[in-house]
Each structure stands twice: as structure tokens, then as C-alpha cells.
Amino acid sequence: MPGFLSRLTQRVANAAHEADAAELAQHSVALGATRISDIVDRGLADVRGELRSLTLPPRGKVPALIAELYDGTGTVVLVWLGRREIRGVETGARMRVQGRVSYRKGTPTIFNPHYELVPRVHGH
């Protein structure tokens, strides 16, 4: 039975993740944002989502703060050059981001995006 319980737990977790993703995508589009899955190379993007991860390159390289924004339909990488931290920009934060998209190794990326921290709405 351990295999059955493990599979059941995984199915419940996947269903919850899919419901959260759908809600996040619906909320973003309702606020007038473009779905990340719809942004195009060299186009201007106005997207909303939740920061999934933050990373910093090793100290010897150019200072940069790198984040991954997820809106329920896809992810876009955000790169702030010359920064190692930005107040309020942390994993789990909701943001509105605007900037020019550049695809790097197949991944949509926005360098030095204009951003706005968005408060969480009850239930979202």
C-alpha cells in the first residue's frame, strides 16, 4: 500500500498546484496582464505573477539579481544588472513587471524590468 498512498498524495498535490496555477493565471489576466505563455521575443511585456526563485551569480561576476516570475501559464526570467538585492523582491512576492523580452536559450528574459510589488488580495 505505500505505493498507492504515495501516488494518491502526488495526485492531490498536483491537483492543488494546477488549481493554484489556474487561479493565478485568471487573476493576472483579469488585471489586464499578458499571459507569460503569450509573450514574444523582442516584444514589450506587461505581466503579473509570483516570484518562484531568486539567484545571485558568483561574487566574481557582474552583480545581478535573477528572479523567475510565474503566472500560472509560464515563467519569465527577470535580471536586474548591478544589483544584489532589491527591497521587497523576494520569493513568493507578487509583482507586475514591464519590459522588453529577449529569449535566451529558449527562455523569455527581461533585463532591468520596471516592476511594481502587488499586494496579495484575500483569496489570491
C-alpha positions as CSV (number, residue, x, y, z in Angstrom):
1,M,0.0,0.0,0.0
2,P,2.9,2.5,0.4
3,G,2.9,2.9,-3.4
4,F,-0.8,3.6,-3.5
5,L,-0.6,6.3,-0.8
6,S,2.4,7.9,-2.5
7,R,0.6,8.1,-5.8
8,L,-2.5,9.4,-4.2
9,T,-0.6,12.1,-2.3
10,Q,1.2,13.1,-5.5
11,R,-2.2,13.3,-7.4
12,V,-3.7,15.5,-4.6
13,A,-0.6,17.8,-4.7
14,N,-0.7,18.0,-8.5
15,A,-4.4,18.9,-8.4
16,A,-3.8,21.6,-5.8
17,H,-0.8,23.0,-7.9
18,E,-2.9,23.1,-11.1
19,A,-5.8,24.8,-9.2
20,D,-3.4,27.4,-7.8
21,A,-1.8,27.9,-11.3
22,A,-5.2,28.4,-12.9
23,E,-6.3,30.9,-10.2
24,L,-3.0,32.9,-10.6
25,A,-3.4,33.0,-14.4
26,Q,-7.0,34.0,-14.2
27,H,-6.2,36.7,-11.7
28,S,-3.3,38.1,-13.8
29,V,-5.4,38.3,-17.0
30,A,-8.3,39.9,-15.1
31,L,-6.0,42.7,-14.1
32,G,-5.0,43.3,-17.7
33,A,-1.7,41.5,-17.9
34,T,-0.4,39.5,-20.8
35,R,-0.1,35.8,-20.1
36,I,3.6,34.8,-19.9
37,S,2.9,32.0,-22.3
38,D,1.8,34.6,-24.9
39,I,4.8,36.9,-24.7
40,V,7.1,37.1,-27.8
41,D,10.8,37.7,-28.5
42,R,11.6,41.4,-28.7
43,G,8.1,42.4,-27.8
44,L,7.1,44.5,-24.9
45,A,5.6,42.6,-22.0
46,D,3.3,43.7,-19.2
47,V,2.9,40.6,-17.0
48,R,1.9,39.8,-13.4
49,G,2.8,36.8,-11.3
50,E,4.6,35.4,-8.3
51,L,8.3,35.1,-7.8
52,R,9.3,31.5,-7.7
53,S,13.0,31.8,-7.2
54,L,15.9,34.3,-6.7
55,T,19.5,33.6,-7.5
56,L,22.8,35.6,-7.5
57,P,25.8,34.9,-9.8
58,P,29.1,34.1,-8.0
59,R,30.8,37.1,-6.5
60,G,33.5,37.4,-9.2
61,K,30.9,38.1,-11.9
62,V,28.9,41.2,-12.7
63,P,26.5,41.8,-9.8
64,A,23.0,40.8,-10.8
65,L,19.8,39.7,-9.1
66,I,18.0,37.0,-11.1
67,A,14.4,36.0,-10.5
68,E,11.8,33.7,-12.0
69,L,8.3,35.1,-12.3
70,Y,5.4,32.6,-12.7
71,D,1.8,33.5,-13.7
72,G,0.2,30.1,-14.0
73,T,0.8,29.8,-17.7
74,G,4.6,30.0,-17.8
75,T,7.7,31.7,-16.4
76,V,9.9,34.6,-17.4
77,V,13.3,35.3,-16.1
78,L,13.9,38.8,-14.7
79,V,17.5,40.1,-14.5
80,W,18.5,43.3,-12.6
81,L,22.1,44.1,-13.6
82,G,24.2,45.8,-11.0
83,R,22.0,44.7,-8.1
84,R,22.5,42.0,-5.5
85,E,19.2,42.7,-3.7
86,I,16.1,44.8,-4.1
87,R,13.9,45.5,-1.1
88,G,10.6,43.6,-1.3
89,V,11.8,41.4,-4.2
90,E,11.7,38.0,-2.5
91,T,10.4,34.5,-3.2
92,G,6.6,34.5,-3.0
93,A,6.2,38.2,-3.8
94,R,3.5,39.1,-6.3
95,M,4.7,41.6,-9.0
96,R,3.7,43.5,-12.1
97,V,6.6,43.6,-14.5
98,Q,7.1,45.6,-17.7
99,G,9.9,45.4,-20.2
100,R,11.3,44.2,-23.5
101,V,11.5,40.4,-23.8
102,S,14.6,38.7,-25.0
103,Y,14.7,34.9,-25.5
104,R,17.9,33.5,-24.1
105,K,18.4,29.7,-24.7
106,G,14.7,29.4,-25.3
107,T,13.7,31.2,-22.1
108,P,11.9,34.6,-22.1
109,T,14.0,37.1,-20.2
110,I,13.6,40.7,-19.3
111,F,16.6,42.8,-18.3
112,N,16.2,45.6,-15.8
113,P,12.4,45.4,-15.8
114,H,10.2,48.1,-14.5
115,Y,8.4,46.4,-11.6
116,E,5.7,47.1,-9.0
117,L,5.1,45.0,-6.0
118,V,1.4,43.9,-5.8
119,P,-0.2,43.2,-2.5
120,R,-2.0,39.8,-2.2
121,V,-5.7,40.0,-2.4
122,H,-7.7,37.9,0.1
123,G,-8.2,34.5,-1.5
124,H,-5.4,35.0,-4.1
